[in-house]
Amino acid sequence: MPSRELWAGALSLLLLHEETGCAHSAHNAARLLDQICDADDVDDDTRKLCERASARLCLHEARHACPA
């Protein structure tokens, strides 16, 4: 199972993104969620939830990109 620090980091970045809209936090939260998905001992339901959250963060990040 992924470490508590990895879970806490992903959740912290997810909340920071939700509270501030920070695209950098979204990107890093998605990256940590992907690491959790890659763990051998994560059950299928948890893996699917992490994949959904990561995909949603990536879509959200692209949707809120600043127009140049």
MIVO-797937 format. One line per field, with one value per atom (N, C-alpha, C): residue number from 1; residue in one letter; atom name; y, x, z. Coordinates in pm, 1 decimal. Atoms other than C-alpha are relative to their C-alpha. Example, Ala and Ser with C-alpha at 12.3 -4.5 7.8 and 13.67 -1.06 7.14 Angstrom:
<nodes>
k [1, 1, 1, 2, 2, 2]
r [A, A, A, S, S, S]
a [N, CA, C, N, CA, C]
v [-119.0, -450.0, 120.0, -119.0, -106.0, 109.0]
u [89.0, 1230.0, 90.0, -82.0, 1367.0, -77.0]
w [0.0, 780.0, 0.0, -6.0, 714.0, 73.0]
</nodes>
This chain:
<nodes>
k [1, 1, 1, 2, 2, 2, 3, 3, 3, 4, 4, 4, 5, 5, 5, 6, 6, 6, 7, 7, 7, 8, 8, 8, 9, 9, 9, 10, 10, 10, 11, 11, 11, 12, 12, 12, 13, 13, 13, 14, 14, 14, 15, 15, 15, 16, 16, 16, 17, 17, 17, 18, 18, 18, 19, 19, 19, 20, 20, 20, 21, 21, 21, 22, 22, 22, 23, 23, 23, 24, 24, 24, 25, 25, 25, 26, 26, 26, 27, 27, 27, 28, 28, 28, 29, 29, 29, 30, 30, 30, 31, 31, 31, 32, 32, 32, 33, 33, 33, 34, 34, 34, 35, 35, 35, 36, 36, 36, 37, 37, 37, 38, 38, 38, 39, 39, 39, 40, 40, 40, 41, 41, 41, 42, 42, 42, 43, 43, 43, 44, 44, 44, 45, 45, 45, 46, 46, 46, 47, 47, 47, 48, 48, 48, 49, 49, 49, 50, 50, 50, 51, 51, 51, 52, 52, 52, 53, 53, 53, 54, 54, 54, 55, 55, 55, 56, 56, 56, 57, 57, 57, 58, 58, 58, 59, 59, 59, 60, 60, 60, 61, 61, 61, 62, 62, 62, 63, 63, 63, 64, 64, 64, 65, 65, 65, 66, 66, 66, 67, 67, 67, 68, 68, 68]
r [M, M, M, P, P, P, S, S, S, R, R, R, E, E, E, L, L, L, W, W, W, A, A, A, G, G, G, A, A, A, L, L, L, S, S, S, L, L, L, L, L, L, L, L, L, L, L, L, H, H, H, E, E, E, E, E, E, T, T, T, G, G, G, C, C, C, A, A, A, H, H, H, S, S, S, A, A, A, H, H, H, N, N, N, A, A, A, A, A, A, R, R, R, L, L, L, L, L, L, D, D, D, Q, Q, Q, I, I, I, C, C, C, D, D, D, A, A, A, D, D, D, D, D, D, V, V, V, D, D, D, D, D, D, D, D, D, T, T, T, R, R, R, K, K, K, L, L, L, C, C, C, E, E, E, R, R, R, A, A, A, S, S, S, A, A, A, R, R, R, L, L, L, C, C, C, L, L, L, H, H, H, E, E, E, A, A, A, R, R, R, H, H, H, A, A, A, C, C, C, P, P, P, A, A, A]
a [N, CA, C, N, CA, C, N, CA, C, N, CA, C, N, CA, C, N, CA, C, N, CA, C, N, CA, C, N, CA, C, N, CA, C, N, CA, C, N, CA, C, N, CA, C, N, CA, C, N, CA, C, N, CA, C, N, CA, C, N, CA, C, N, CA, C, N, CA, C, N, CA, C, N, CA, C, N, CA, C, N, CA, C, N, CA, C, N, CA, C, N, CA, C, N, CA, C, N, CA, C, N, CA, C, N, CA, C, N, CA, C, N, CA, C, N, CA, C, N, CA, C, N, CA, C, N, CA, C, N, CA, C, N, CA, C, N, CA, C, N, CA, C, N, CA, C, N, CA, C, N, CA, C, N, CA, C, N, CA, C, N, CA, C, N, CA, C, N, CA, C, N, CA, C, N, CA, C, N, CA, C, N, CA, C, N, CA, C, N, CA, C, N, CA, C, N, CA, C, N, CA, C, N, CA, C, N, CA, C, N, CA, C, N, CA, C, N, CA, C, N, CA, C, N, CA, C, N, CA, C, N, CA, C, N, CA, C]
v [-117.5, 0.0, 123.9, -123.1, 345.9, 62.2, -57.8, 536.5, 105.2, -103.7, 767.4, 136.9, -127.8, 1054.0, 24.6, -13.2, 986.5, 33.1, -29.2, 978.1, 141.1, -133.2, 1290.4, 108.8, -97.7, 1473.8, 18.7, -7.0, 1389.2, 73.4, -64.7, 1494.0, 148.3, -139.5, 1814.2, 82.7, -71.7, 1915.5, 10.1, -2.5, 1823.6, 110.2, -103.7, 2046.6, 138.9, -129.2, 2328.2, 45.3, -32.6, 2313.0, 42.7, -31.6, 2313.9, 137.0, -126.4, 2608.5, 121.1, -113.6, 2822.4, -0.2, 10.6, 2694.4, -12.4, 8.3, 2647.7, -118.9, 104.8, 2454.4, -85.3, 74.4, 2355.7, -106.7, 97.3, 2186.6, -112.6, 102.4, 2005.2, -96.7, 83.7, 1878.7, -94.3, 83.2, 1754.6, -99.8, 95.3, 1596.3, -115.4, 104.7, 1408.1, -92.0, 79.7, 1294.5, -96.4, 87.5, 1158.0, -106.6, 98.9, 989.3, -107.6, 98.4, 822.3, -94.6, 86.7, 692.8, -99.8, 90.7, 547.7, -108.5, 97.2, 380.3, -106.5, 91.9, 220.1, -97.4, 89.5, 54.7, -137.4, 137.1, -323.3, -42.8, 47.6, -357.0, 88.4, -81.8, -105.5, -80.4, 77.1, -267.6, 70.6, -51.7, -218.1, 119.9, -112.0, 12.3, 128.6, -116.7, 246.8, 48.2, -36.1, 237.9, 76.9, -67.9, 336.0, 140.1, -132.8, 624.1, 95.6, -83.9, 754.5, 36.5, -28.5, 725.1, 105.6, -100.5, 918.6, 136.9, -128.7, 1189.5, 61.1, -49.3, 1219.9, 53.8, -44.0, 1243.0, 129.2, -120.8, 1503.6, 120.2, -109.2, 1712.4, 45.3, -36.5, 1699.0, 77.0, -72.4, 1808.5, 138.3, -127.3, 2080.7, 97.1, -83.0, 2209.9, 57.2, -47.2, 2232.6, 100.9, -87.8, 2400.3, 138.3, -126.7, 2675.1, 65.0, -60.0, 2755.6, 145.1, -142.1, 3128.2, 20.4, -26.6, 3247.3, 95.6, -85.1, 3399.5, 107.7]
u [85.2, 0.0, 89.9, -78.8, 134.7, 6.2, -22.9, 271.3, -105.4, 91.2, 61.1, 41.0, -49.6, 283.0, -43.1, 42.9, 196.4, -149.3, 144.0, -177.2, -25.8, 18.7, -152.1, 42.2, -45.7, 44.9, -100.2, 98.5, -207.2, -125.5, 119.7, -499.6, 24.5, -32.9, -326.5, 3.1, -7.2, -252.3, -137.3, 135.4, -604.6, -82.8, 72.9, -751.4, 53.3, -58.7, -508.9, -48.4, 51.4, -614.2, -146.3, 142.5, -982.1, -20.8, 14.2, -935.2, 52.3, -65.9, -712.3, -6.7, -0.8, -748.1, 139.7, -139.6, -370.1, 21.9, -22.8, -289.4, 121.4, -119.4, 51.1, -37.4, 47.1, -120.3, -78.3, 76.0, -356.5, 93.9, -96.9, -64.5, 72.3, -73.0, 125.6, -90.7, 94.3, -183.2, -24.7, 21.2, -247.9, 121.5, -123.2, 114.3, 7.1, -1.9, 89.3, -109.0, 106.6, -243.1, 41.2, -50.9, -78.9, 99.9, -93.2, 195.8, -76.1, 82.1, -69.8, -60.0, 57.5, -234.7, 100.8, -105.2, 96.8, 45.0, -39.8, 139.4, -63.5, 46.6, 108.1, -109.5, 92.6, -93.7, -122.7, 121.5, -371.0, -113.9, 112.8, -710.7, -60.9, 55.0, -902.1, -92.1, 91.8, -1168.1, 76.9, -81.5, -908.8, 75.1, -72.2, -707.8, -92.5, 94.5, -1017.1, -33.1, 28.1, -1097.7, 117.1, -118.2, -740.7, 16.9, -7.9, -743.6, -101.8, 103.7, -1072.0, 38.9, -40.2, -942.1, 114.7, -114.0, -617.7, -45.9, 51.4, -800.9, -79.7, 79.4, -1040.9, 90.8, -94.3, -749.9, 69.2, -65.7, -580.2, -94.8, 98.0, -900.9, -25.9, 25.9, -962.5, 114.0, -118.1, -608.1, -2.2, 2.6, -645.5, -112.1, 114.7, -984.8, 25.3, -25.5, -848.4, 132.2, -124.5, -535.8, -25.7, 13.5, -480.9, 20.6, -20.0, -530.3, 117.5, -117.7, -215.7, -32.5]
w [0.0, 0.0, 0.0, 0.7, -80.2, 139.7, -132.2, 216.1, 35.1, -47.5, 428.0, -52.3, 49.5, 313.0, -144.3, 139.4, -51.7, -6.7, -5.8, 25.8, 51.2, -58.4, 241.8, -97.9, 98.5, -26.5, -112.6, 108.1, -296.9, 46.8, -52.9, -77.3, 26.7, -27.6, 32.2, -128.5, 128.0, -327.6, -65.7, 53.8, -435.4, 66.5, -72.6, -164.8, -32.1, 34.6, -243.2, -137.5, 132.7, -606.6, 7.1, -12.2, -509.6, 65.1, -72.5, -273.2, -76.4, 64.0, -494.0, -152.4, 145.2, -850.3, -58.1, 43.3, -867.0, -94.3, 99.8, -1185.3, 35.9, -41.0, -1045.3, 103.5, -99.5, -749.8, -66.2, 73.0, -987.6, -70.2, 72.0, -1194.5, 96.5, -95.7, -889.8, 70.7, -59.3, -732.2, -96.8, 100.5, -1057.4, -8.9, 5.8, -1063.0, 118.7, -116.6, -707.4, -8.4, 17.8, -782.1, -100.0, 96.2, -1082.0, 66.1, -73.5, -851.5, 85.4, -80.6, -623.6, -89.3, 94.0, -925.0, -40.1, 44.4, -1017.0, 107.5, -108.8, -676.7, -20.3, 21.0, -695.1, 97.0, -102.9, -377.0, 19.6, -5.1, -451.4, -62.7, 52.8, -498.3, -121.9, 125.6, -823.4, 18.9, -23.4, -677.7, 31.1, -33.2, -529.1, -122.1, 121.8, -851.4, -95.5, 89.5, -1053.3, 49.5, -56.0, -816.5, -21.3, 19.8, -834.5, -147.3, 143.5, -1214.3, -40.7, 29.4, -1232.6, 50.5, -57.8, -1001.1, -78.6, 77.9, -1195.4, -135.0, 129.9, -1527.4, 13.4, -23.1, -1387.6, 25.1, -26.4, -1258.6, -127.8, 126.3, -1598.0, -90.5, 80.2, -1773.9, 57.3, -66.9, -1516.7, -25.1, 23.2, -1559.4, -140.7, 139.0, -1937.0, -21.8, 15.9, -1908.6, 58.0, -65.3, -1683.9, -40.9, 45.0, -1879.4, -39.6, 33.6, -1922.1, -148.7, 142.6, -2279.1, -19.2, 26.1, -2422.0, -99.9]
</nodes>
